[in-house]
Amino acid sequence: MIDKWERTAQLLEQLSNGNKRVRRELQQYSVALRVYGEFDQALKLGLVRDTGCGVYVLSNPDNYDPETGLDLGIQPIYMA
């Protein structure tokens, strides 16, 4: 998930306080990473962090551009 806006911070706070209904709204701030490859690499490199609520957040929001999308600067394993 991209935590780049005030609204995402509010929603993450609500989620951490147990309000699971906000997950639906959080989806609009989410991007998909392939579990085997991109996600594993991003987690290992510290590019995403676990919020403890079942949601992973991009550690550096500058890695996301609304026009071009997500750029983690890593090459997925399947392309290596």
Secondary structure, DSSP 8 states (H G I E B T S, - for coil): ----SHHHHHHHHHHHTT-GGGHHHHGGG-----IIIIIHHHHHTTSEEE-SSS-EEES-GGGEETTTEE--S---GGG-
